[in-house]
């Protein structure tokens, strides 16, 4: 089995998101003043939108590509999907289609 790549606590401490500060806040410390209240009219017209289901598949990707994607942070599979979607849109927007 290959060694699992994990973040060290030192790598996590370099985060610039402020999640640690948020975790320590109490609900009463949160300022909601800039968020408008949703009235009954909002809920009368609100529509539930479910995400498209994803297909599970197995693909082979070069090791260095996978490592590069993982170094970008968590969510590398989502990034792969976004990259493929971007390429798909670029190919479908053009009038000429090439085969690889």
N, CA, C and O atoms as CSV, one atom per row, in Angstrom:
chain,resi,resn,atom,element,x,y,z
A,1,UNK,N,N,0.838,-1.170,0.000
A,1,UNK,CA,C,0.000,0.000,0.000
A,1,UNK,C,C,0.889,1.240,0.000
A,1,UNK,O,O,1.909,1.276,0.688
A,2,UNK,N,N,0.502,2.255,-0.770
A,2,UNK,CA,C,1.292,3.481,-0.827
A,2,UNK,C,C,1.058,4.322,0.414
A,2,UNK,O,O,0.003,4.257,1.044
A,3,UNK,N,N,2.084,5.125,0.754
A,3,UNK,CA,C,1.947,6.005,1.908
A,3,UNK,C,C,0.858,7.028,1.647
A,3,UNK,O,O,0.760,7.582,0.552
A,4,UNK,N,N,0.056,7.268,2.644
A,4,UNK,CA,C,-1.022,8.243,2.530
A,4,UNK,C,C,-0.454,9.638,2.771
A,4,UNK,O,O,0.317,9.846,3.707
A,5,UNK,N,N,-0.829,10.572,1.943
A,5,UNK,CA,C,-0.359,11.942,2.077
A,5,UNK,C,C,-1.307,12.674,3.020
A,5,UNK,O,O,-2.513,12.729,2.778
A,6,UNK,N,N,-0.761,13.230,4.089
A,6,UNK,CA,C,-1.584,13.972,5.036
A,6,UNK,C,C,-0.945,15.316,5.298
A,6,UNK,O,O,0.266,15.488,5.157
A,7,UNK,N,N,-1.786,16.273,5.685
A,7,UNK,CA,C,-1.278,17.585,6.040
A,7,UNK,C,C,-0.727,17.537,7.453
A,7,UNK,O,O,-1.276,16.854,8.317
A,8,UNK,N,N,0.335,18.247,7.685
A,8,UNK,CA,C,0.863,18.350,9.040
A,8,UNK,C,C,0.134,19.485,9.751
A,8,UNK,O,O,-0.473,20.339,9.105
A,9,UNK,N,N,0.192,19.493,11.050
A,9,UNK,CA,C,-0.462,20.574,11.793
A,9,UNK,C,C,0.178,21.913,11.447
A,9,UNK,O,O,-0.481,22.951,11.506
A,10,UNK,N,N,1.452,21.896,11.089
A,10,UNK,CA,C,2.130,23.131,10.699
A,10,UNK,C,C,1.524,23.668,9.398
A,10,UNK,O,O,1.321,24.876,9.269
A,11,UNK,N,N,1.234,22.789,8.435
A,11,UNK,CA,C,0.641,23.235,7.171
A,11,UNK,C,C,-0.747,23.801,7.413
A,11,UNK,O,O,-1.135,24.779,6.773
A,12,UNK,N,N,-1.499,23.204,8.323
A,12,UNK,CA,C,-2.842,23.691,8.613
A,12,UNK,C,C,-2.794,25.063,9.273
A,12,UNK,O,O,-3.695,25.875,9.063
A,13,UNK,N,N,-1.777,25.332,10.056
A,13,UNK,CA,C,-1.715,26.602,10.778
A,13,UNK,C,C,-1.460,27.778,9.840
A,13,UNK,O,O,-1.636,28.928,10.244
A,14,UNK,N,N,-1.054,27.524,8.612
A,14,UNK,CA,C,-0.781,28.602,7.666
A,14,UNK,C,C,-2.048,29.101,6.973
A,14,UNK,O,O,-1.975,29.985,6.120
A,15,UNK,N,N,-3.199,28.550,7.326
A,15,UNK,CA,C,-4.455,28.934,6.698
A,15,UNK,C,C,-4.735,30.412,6.904
A,15,UNK,O,O,-4.484,30.956,7.979
A,16,UNK,N,N,-5.254,31.057,5.872
A,16,UNK,CA,C,-5.592,32.474,5.953
A,16,UNK,C,C,-7.103,32.676,5.972
A,16,UNK,O,O,-7.582,33.793,5.774
A,17,UNK,N,N,-7.843,31.623,6.206
A,17,UNK,CA,C,-9.296,31.712,6.148
A,17,UNK,C,C,-9.932,32.244,7.409
A,17,UNK,O,O,-11.028,32.801,7.344
A,18,UNK,N,N,-9.305,32.100,8.531
A,18,UNK,CA,C,-9.885,32.540,9.788
A,18,UNK,C,C,-10.856,31.528,10.379
A,18,UNK,O,O,-11.665,31.876,11.239
A,19,UNK,N,N,-10.783,30.270,9.923
A,19,UNK,CA,C,-11.685,29.243,10.443
A,19,UNK,C,C,-11.473,29.022,11.932
A,19,UNK,O,O,-12.438,28.807,12.665
A,20,UNK,N,N,-10.231,29.070,12.390
A,20,UNK,CA,C,-9.973,28.866,13.818
A,20,UNK,C,C,-10.685,29.922,14.648
A,20,UNK,O,O,-11.285,29.611,15.677
A,21,UNK,N,N,-10.618,31.173,14.202
A,21,UNK,CA,C,-11.303,32.265,14.906
A,21,UNK,C,C,-12.810,32.033,14.876
A,21,UNK,O,O,-13.490,32.256,15.877
A,22,UNK,N,N,-13.338,31.587,13.738
A,22,UNK,CA,C,-14.775,31.330,13.611
A,22,UNK,C,C,-15.228,30.202,14.519
A,22,UNK,O,O,-16.309,30.269,15.104
A,23,UNK,N,N,-14.407,29.163,14.639
A,23,UNK,CA,C,-14.758,28.030,15.496
A,23,UNK,C,C,-14.867,28.441,16.966
A,23,UNK,O,O,-15.646,27.864,17.725
A,24,UNK,N,N,-14.088,29.431,17.350
A,24,UNK,CA,C,-14.075,29.857,18.744
A,24,UNK,C,C,-15.195,30.847,19.071
A,24,UNK,O,O,-15.440,31.141,20.241
A,25,UNK,N,N,-15.873,31.358,18.047
A,25,UNK,CA,C,-16.944,32.327,18.271
A,25,UNK,C,C,-18.204,31.644,18.788
A,25,UNK,O,O,-18.496,30.499,18.442
A,26,UNK,N,N,-18.937,32.363,19.616
A,26,UNK,CA,C,-20.253,31.893,20.038
A,26,UNK,C,C,-21.273,32.432,19.036
A,26,UNK,O,O,-21.013,33.430,18.363
A,27,UNK,N,N,-22.413,31.788,18.935
A,27,UNK,CA,C,-23.457,32.234,18.008
A,27,UNK,C,C,-23.860,33.680,18.286
A,27,UNK,O,O,-24.177,34.424,17.358
A,28,UNK,N,N,-23.850,34.079,19.543
A,28,UNK,CA,C,-24.253,35.448,19.890
A,28,UNK,C,C,-23.236,36.486,19.426
A,28,UNK,O,O,-23.559,37.673,19.367
A,29,UNK,N,N,-22.010,36.064,19.094
A,29,UNK,CA,C,-20.968,36.980,18.626
A,29,UNK,C,C,-21.057,37.255,17.126
A,29,UNK,O,O,-20.352,38.129,16.622
A,30,UNK,N,N,-21.896,36.534,16.415
A,30,UNK,CA,C,-21.973,36.670,14.962
A,30,UNK,C,C,-22.878,37.843,14.599
A,30,UNK,O,O,-23.992,37.959,15.108
A,31,UNK,N,N,-22.390,38.706,13.718
A,31,UNK,CA,C,-23.145,39.877,13.272
A,31,UNK,C,C,-23.951,39.508,12.025
A,31,UNK,O,O,-23.377,39.281,10.960
A,32,UNK,N,N,-25.251,39.451,12.150
A,32,UNK,CA,C,-26.138,39.113,11.036
A,32,UNK,C,C,-26.777,40.361,10.420
A,32,UNK,O,O,-27.673,40.236,9.585
A,33,UNK,N,N,-26.343,41.544,10.808
A,33,UNK,CA,C,-27.025,42.775,10.408
A,33,UNK,C,C,-27.039,43.019,8.900
A,33,UNK,O,O,-27.930,43.705,8.400
A,34,UNK,N,N,-26.067,42.469,8.165
A,34,UNK,CA,C,-26.032,42.714,6.718
A,34,UNK,C,C,-26.762,41.626,5.917
A,34,UNK,O,O,-26.725,41.628,4.687
A,35,UNK,N,N,-27.420,40.707,6.613
A,35,UNK,CA,C,-28.156,39.638,5.934
A,35,UNK,C,C,-29.646,39.951,6.044
A,35,UNK,O,O,-30.183,39.977,7.152
A,36,UNK,N,N,-30.324,40.188,4.924
A,36,UNK,CA,C,-31.752,40.523,5.000
A,36,UNK,C,C,-32.577,39.321,5.459
A,36,UNK,O,O,-32.254,38.175,5.147
A,37,UNK,N,N,-33.636,39.599,6.196
A,37,UNK,CA,C,-34.548,38.539,6.620
A,37,UNK,C,C,-35.354,38.064,5.416
A,37,UNK,O,O,-35.732,38.853,4.550
A,38,UNK,N,N,-35.606,36.765,5.379
A,38,UNK,CA,C,-36.408,36.199,4.303
A,38,UNK,C,C,-37.852,36.125,4.760
A,38,UNK,O,O,-38.172,35.453,5.741
A,39,UNK,N,N,-38.721,36.822,4.043
A,39,UNK,CA,C,-40.136,36.835,4.404
A,39,UNK,C,C,-40.877,35.641,3.821
A,39,UNK,O,O,-40.291,34.797,3.143
A,40,UNK,N,N,-42.177,35.584,4.099
A,40,UNK,CA,C,-43.012,34.486,3.614
A,40,UNK,C,C,-43.060,34.447,2.090
A,40,UNK,O,O,-43.179,33.369,1.508
A,41,UNK,N,N,-42.970,35.595,1.439
A,41,UNK,CA,C,-43.034,35.620,-0.022
A,41,UNK,C,C,-41.841,34.888,-0.650
A,41,UNK,O,O,-41.972,34.276,-1.710
A,42,UNK,N,N,-40.687,34.956,0.007
A,42,UNK,CA,C,-39.521,34.236,-0.510
A,42,UNK,C,C,-39.797,32.739,-0.529
A,42,UNK,O,O,-39.532,32.066,-1.525
A,43,UNK,N,N,-40.330,32.220,0.576
A,43,UNK,CA,C,-40.556,30.780,0.690
A,43,UNK,C,C,-41.699,30.308,-0.194
A,43,UNK,O,O,-41.755,29.128,-0.541
A,44,UNK,N,N,-42.615,31.203,-0.570
A,44,UNK,CA,C,-43.708,30.815,-1.473
A,44,UNK,C,C,-43.193,30.547,-2.879
A,44,UNK,O,O,-43.740,29.706,-3.593
A,45,UNK,N,N,-42.132,31.265,-3.284
A,45,UNK,CA,C,-41.606,31.115,-4.646
A,45,UNK,C,C,-40.291,30.342,-4.701
A,45,UNK,O,O,-39.757,30.095,-5.782
A,46,UNK,N,N,-39.769,29.961,-3.532
A,46,UNK,CA,C,-38.488,29.245,-3.487
A,46,UNK,C,C,-38.619,27.881,-4.150
A,46,UNK,O,O,-39.627,27.193,-3.992
A,47,UNK,N,N,-37.581,27.500,-4.896
A,47,UNK,CA,C,-37.558,26.197,-5.556
A,47,UNK,C,C,-36.332,25.432,-5.099
A,47,UNK,O,O,-35.230,25.975,-5.020
A,48,UNK,N,N,-36.547,24.162,-4.802
A,48,UNK,CA,C,-35.445,23.300,-4.404
A,48,UNK,C,C,-34.719,22.828,-5.661
A,48,UNK,O,O,-35.336,22.276,-6.571
A,49,UNK,N,N,-33.423,23.047,-5.704
A,49,UNK,CA,C,-32.618,22.604,-6.832
A,49,UNK,C,C,-31.610,21.579,-6.318
A,49,UNK,O,O,-30.725,21.896,-5.523
A,50,UNK,N,N,-31.764,20.361,-6.783
A,50,UNK,CA,C,-30.867,19.292,-6.373
A,50,UNK,C,C,-29.674,19.244,-7.318
A,50,UNK,O,O,-29.828,19.504,-8.512
A,51,UNK,N,N,-28.489,18.916,-6.810
A,51,UNK,CA,C,-27.323,18.817,-7.696
A,51,UNK,C,C,-27.475,17.623,-8.640
A,51,UNK,O,O,-28.140,16.636,-8.324
A,52,UNK,N,N,-26.845,17.742,-9.793
A,52,UNK,CA,C,-26.842,16.634,-10.746
A,52,UNK,C,C,-26.097,15.460,-10.121
A,52,UNK,O,O,-25.077,15.651,-9.459
A,53,UNK,N,N,-26.604,14.249,-10.332
A,53,UNK,CA,C,-25.876,13.102,-9.788
A,53,UNK,C,C,-24.539,12.921,-10.514
A,53,UNK,O,O,-24.413,13.250,-11.694
A,54,UNK,N,N,-23.582,12.413,-9.819
A,54,UNK,CA,C,-22.262,12.176,-10.407
A,54,UNK,C,C,-22.113,10.700,-10.726
A,54,UNK,O,O,-22.689,9.845,-10.052
A,55,UNK,N,N,-21.340,10.409,-11.754
A,55,UNK,CA,C,-21.024,9.030,-12.101
A,55,UNK,C,C,-19.739,8.636,-11.394
A,55,UNK,O,O,-18.787,9.415,-11.347
A,56,UNK,N,N,-19.710,7.443,-10.851
A,56,UNK,CA,C,-18.495,6.925,-10.233
A,56,UNK,C,C,-17.752,6.132,-11.300
A,56,UNK,O,O,-18.322,5.247,-11.938
A,57,UNK,N,N,-16.488,6.452,-11.485
A,57,UNK,CA,C,-15.696,5.712,-12.454
A,57,UNK,C,C,-14.246,5.656,-12.020
A,57,UNK,O,O,-13.812,6.396,-11.137
A,58,UNK,N,N,-13.518,4.777,-12.648
A,58,UNK,CA,C,-12.098,4.631,-12.368
A,58,UNK,C,C,-11.334,5.072,-13.603
A,58,UNK,O,O,-11.581,4.584,-14.706
A,59,UNK,N,N,-10.405,5.997,-13.411
A,59,UNK,CA,C,-9.566,6.449,-14.523
A,59,UNK,C,C,-8.110,6.392,-14.079
A,59,UNK,O,O,-7.810,6.392,-12.885
A,60,UNK,N,N,-7.236,6.345,-15.031
A,60,UNK,CA,C,-5.802,6.361,-14.734
A,60,UNK,C,C,-5.264,7.733,-15.123
A,60,UNK,O,O,-5.411,8.179,-16.261
A,61,UNK,N,N,-4.640,8.387,-14.156
A,61,UNK,CA,C,-4.085,9.720,-14.351
A,61,UNK,C,C,-2.620,9.664,-13.938
A,61,UNK,O,O,-2.275,9.021,-12.946
A,62,UNK,N,N,-1.767,10.329,-14.690
A,62,UNK,CA,C,-0.340,10.351,-14.370
A,62,UNK,C,C,-0.124,10.792,-12.922
A,62,UNK,O,O,-0.800,11.693,-12.426
A,63,UNK,N,N,0.825,10.142,-12.258
A,63,UNK,CA,C,1.101,10.385,-10.847
A,63,UNK,C,C,1.417,11.850,-10.570
A,63,UNK,O,O,0.926,12.421,-9.596
A,64,UNK,N,N,2.240,12.460,-11.428
A,64,UNK,CA,C,2.619,13.851,-11.183
A,64,UNK,C,C,1.427,14.792,-11.305
A,64,UNK,O,O,1.381,15.817,-10.625
A,65,UNK,N,N,0.475,14.463,-12.150
A,65,UNK,CA,C,-0.729,15.285,-12.292
A,65,UNK,C,C,-1.573,15.186,-11.020
A,65,UNK,O,O,-2.051,16.199,-10.510
A,66,UNK,N,N,-1.752,13.977,-10.513
A,66,UNK,CA,C,-2.520,13.781,-9.282
A,66,UNK,C,C,-1.848,14.495,-8.119
A,66,UNK,O,O,-2.519,15.153,-7.324
A,67,UNK,N,N,-0.534,14.373,-8.012
A,67,UNK,CA,C,0.188,15.047,-6.927
A,67,UNK,C,C,0.019,16.556,-7.011
A,67,UNK,O,O,-0.178,17.216,-5.991
A,68,UNK,N,N,0.093,17.107,-8.219
A,68,UNK,CA,C,-0.089,18.547,-8.406
A,68,UNK,C,C,-1.483,18.973,-7.960
A,68,UNK,O,O,-1.638,19.981,-7.271
A,69,UNK,N,N,-2.500,18.202,-8.354
A,69,UNK,CA,C,-3.875,18.525,-7.965
A,69,UNK,C,C,-4.052,18.460,-6.452
A,69,UNK,O,O,-4.723,19.313,-5.872
A,70,UNK,N,N,-3.460,17.464,-5.811
A,70,UNK,CA,C,-3.584,17.321,-4.357
A,70,UNK,C,C,-2.864,18.444,-3.619
A,70,UNK,O,O,-3.296,18.853,-2.541
A,71,UNK,N,N,-1.771,18.946,-4.189
A,71,UNK,CA,C,-1.031,20.036,-3.548
A,71,UNK,C,C,-1.831,21.338,-3.553
A,71,UNK,O,O,-1.526,22.249,-2.784
A,72,UNK,N,N,-2.845,21.438,-4.406
A,72,UNK,CA,C,-3.666,22.641,-4.468
A,72,UNK,C,C,-4.610,22.723,-3.271
A,72,UNK,O,O,-5.237,23.759,-3.050
A,73,UNK,N,N,-4.716,21.648,-2.503
A,73,UNK,CA,C,-5.586,21.622,-1.325
A,73,UNK,C,C,-6.654,20.562,-1.473
A,73,UNK,O,O,-6.689,19.831,-2.463
A,74,UNK,N,N,-7.531,20.484,-0.477
A,74,UNK,CA,C,-8.568,19.463,-0.513
A,74,UNK,C,C,-9.528,19.727,-1.669
A,74,UNK,O,O,-9.658,20.856,-2.141
A,75,UNK,N,N,-10.188,18.679,-2.108
A,75,UNK,CA,C,-11.141,18.808,-3.204
A,75,UNK,C,C,-10.535,18.562,-4.571
A,75,UNK,O,O,-11.001,19.123,-5.563
A,76,UNK,N,N,-9.506,17.738,-4.642
A,76,UNK,CA,C,-8.849,17.534,-5.931
A,76,UNK,C,C,-9.782,16.872,-6.945
A,76,UNK,O,O,-9.678,17.149,-8.140
A,77,UNK,N,N,-10.682,16.012,-6.499
A,77,UNK,CA,C,-11.613,15.383,-7.441
A,77,UNK,C,C,-12.591,16.416,-7.998
A,77,UNK,O,O,-12.944,16.365,-9.176
A,78,UNK,N,N,-13.022,17.333,-7.171
A,78,UNK,CA,C,-13.885,18.417,-7.633
A,78,UNK,C,C,-13.147,19.281,-8.643
A,78,UNK,O,O,-13.729,19.731,-9.630
A,79,UNK,N,N,-11.845,19.514,-8.387
A,79,UNK,CA,C,-11.036,20.284,-9.333
A,79,UNK,C,C,-10.906,19.566,-10.665
A,79,UNK,O,O,-10.978,20.195,-11.721
A,80,UNK,N,N,-10.711,18.236,-10.624
A,80,UNK,CA,C,-10.635,17.461,-11.868
A,80,UNK,C,C,-11.926,17.647,-12.648
A,80,UNK,O,O,-11.891,17.861,-13.860
A,81,UNK,N,N,-13.056,17.569,-11.972
A,81,UNK,CA,C,-14.349,17.747,-12.621
A,81,UNK,C,C,-14.462,19.146,-13.234
A,81,UNK,O,O,-14.936,19.296,-14.359
A,82,UNK,N,N,-14.023,20.170,-12.489
A,82,UNK,CA,C,-14.088,21.543,-12.986
A,82,UNK,C,C,-13.195,21.734,-14.212
A,82,UNK,O,O,-13.579,22.421,-15.159
A,83,UNK,N,N,-12.020,21.136,-14.198
A,83,UNK,CA,C,-11.104,21.231,-15.344
A,83,UNK,C,C,-11.725,20.567,-16.565
A,83,UNK,O,O,-11.699,21.122,-17.664
A,84,UNK,N,N,-12.283,19.377,-16.366
A,84,UNK,CA,C,-12.912,18.673,-17.488
A,84,UNK,C,C,-14.135,19.429,-18.005
A,84,UNK,O,O,-14.361,19.486,-19.214
A,85,UNK,N,N,-14.925,20.009,-17.099
A,85,UNK,CA,C,-16.100,20.783,-17.512
A,85,UNK,C,C,-15.676,22.007,-18.320
A,85,UNK,O,O,-16.288,22.328,-19.339
A,86,UNK,N,N,-14.632,22.683,-17.863
A,86,UNK,CA,C,-14.126,23.854,-18.580
A,86,UNK,C,C,-13.683,23.474,-19.987
A,86,UNK,O,O,-13.989,24.177,-20.949
A,87,UNK,N,N,-12.968,22.371,-20.106
A,87,UNK,CA,C,-12.525,21.897,-21.419
A,87,UNK,C,C,-13.728,21.528,-22.286
A,87,UNK,O,O,-13.768,21.856,-23.472
A,88,UNK,N,N,-14.712,20.842,-21.688
A,88,UNK,CA,C,-15.909,20.446,-22.420
A,88,UNK,C,C,-16.635,21.684,-22.971
A,88,UNK,O,O,-17.041,21.706,-24.133
A,89,UNK,N,N,-16.792,22.715,-22.123
A,89,UNK,CA,C,-17.475,23.937,-22.576
A,89,UNK,C,C,-16.696,24.641,-23.674
A,89,UNK,O,O,-17.275,25.147,-24.635
A,90,UNK,N,N,-15.375,24.669,-23.522
A,90,UNK,CA,C,-14.542,25.324,-24.546
A,90,UNK,C,C,-14.679,24.602,-25.878
A,90,UNK,O,O,-14.702,25.240,-26.931
A,91,UNK,N,N,-14.768,23.290,-25.842
A,91,UNK,CA,C,-14.891,22.514,-27.077
A,91,UNK,C,C,-16.280,22.657,-27.682
A,91,UNK,O,O,-16.412,22.690,-28.905
A,92,UNK,N,N,-17.319,22.743,-26.856
A,92,UNK,CA,C,-18.669,22.825,-27.400
A,92,UNK,C,C,-19.033,24.234,-27.837
A,92,UNK,O,O,-19.946,24.407,-28.645
A,93,UNK,N,N,-18.340,25.247,-27.322
A,93,UNK,CA,C,-18.626,26.624,-27.728
A,93,UNK,C,C,-18.099,26.937,-29.124
A,93,UNK,O,O,-18.664,27.774,-29.827
A,94,UNK,N,N,-17.030,26.277,-29.523
A,94,UNK,CA,C,-16.452,26.533,-30.835
A,94,UNK,C,C,-17.231,25.828,-31.937
A,94,UNK,O,O,-17.913,24.834,-31.687
A,95,UNK,N,N,-17.126,26.341,-33.143
A,95,UNK,CA,C,-17.859,25.730,-34.254
A,95,UNK,C,C,-17.114,24.541,-34.832
A,95,UNK,O,O,-17.720,23.704,-35.501
A,96,UNK,N,N,-15.807,24.448,-34.588
A,96,UNK,CA,C,-15.047,23.316,-35.108
A,96,UNK,C,C,-14.706,22.389,-33.965
A,96,UNK,O,O,-14.355,22.829,-32.870
A,97,UNK,N,N,-14.812,21.107,-34.231
A,97,UNK,CA,C,-14.491,20.094,-33.233
A,97,UNK,C,C,-13.354,19.251,-33.749
A,97,UNK,O,O,-13.376,18.783,-34.888
A,98,UNK,N,N,-12.363,19.059,-32.908
A,98,UNK,CA,C,-11.224,18.216,-33.270
A,98,UNK,C,C,-11.324,16.913,-32.513
A,98,UNK,O,O,-11.845,16.864,-31.399
A,99,UNK,N,N,-10.833,15.884,-33.110
A,99,UNK,CA,C,-10.705,14.613,-32.410
A,99,UNK,C,C,-9.267,14.469,-31.961
A,99,UNK,O,O,-8.338,14.853,-32.670
A,100,UNK,N,N,-9.097,13.917,-30.790
A,100,UNK,CA,C,-7.742,13.727,-30.272
A,100,UNK,C,C,-7.209,12.387,-30.681
A,100,UNK,O,O,-6.078,12.041,-30.339
